[in-house]
Amino acid sequence: APAAPPPPVGCDDPETEAAAEFAVNYINDHSHHGYKFALNRIEQVRVLPQGPNNEIIFLELDLLETTCHILSPTPLANCTVRSFTEHAVEGDCDIKLQKVNGQLSILGTKCHSHADSSEDIQRVCPDCPLLASLNDTEVLAAVTAALNDYNSKTPGAYLRLLEIGRARKQFHPVHVVAVEFAVAATNCTAEEAKANLEACQLLPEDQSNFGFCTASIVTSPSQELQADCQLYGHQPGITYPHQGQDTT
Amino acid sequence: SVAKRAVAEVAQHDKVPRPVGFVPPPPPCPGKIHHFKI
């Protein structure tokens, strides 16, 4: 009698979860913009046997944006997924993998992301700020003001904008623009940059020379600016061993 | 003319009764939601 076909592979099977984790790490490692994404749900899995110990795996994954910028050294496992009320962003990915003798490799990925609808957020949280366009005039002004403010008050390296990651606007009860952006340290101080900005060069691409800023600007009823930047080299919770220090 | 056949009734009679306490297996996909569904 012919052998019975193998039972269908389930989305919650350990092998599928392992393939999904491998795929999410690959996607984050090969992304250079925005934030790290975390697995939310495995939507579909299909396995095509190719021969002994060789199979092709197709995965459909539902991902969610985390608060970790893609340049952050924080491991994905320690990154917090954005809450629904922060105007969550979802990623949908189709991935093709190969598994040979238990070893996974990626053959192709195709992802696109989209934010949750504003109506959904407002239904649950009417006062929550909503995502704004990254090239919105108020957003650009807020990022410039925040970076200038931070650079003028900080004696360390002059920071330059790498990219704006997120922006949200709220109109009631106060008018607030909240922004998040990635920065890179230069070889200048703020004073040197004021004298000759062109001469300020980005430091060599070391992870500790990148950083991340959050800022909020209230324009009504009164003006108020709060900006905070953190270089990843000095990120709390991550220990960077010094010379001679036990690195266990 | 079209003759009506009692297919549904026959199928009902052929149905094997499930043992007491039987829990159907979960659908293989989609998987569990780790955080929340948008």
Interface residues (C-beta under 8 A of the other chain):
Chain A: P8 V9 G10 C11 D12 T16 E17 A38 L39 N40 R41 I42 E43 Q44 V45 D62 L64 V81 F84 A88 E90 D116 D120
Chain B: P26 P28 C29 P30 G31 K32 I33 H34 H35 F36 K37 I38
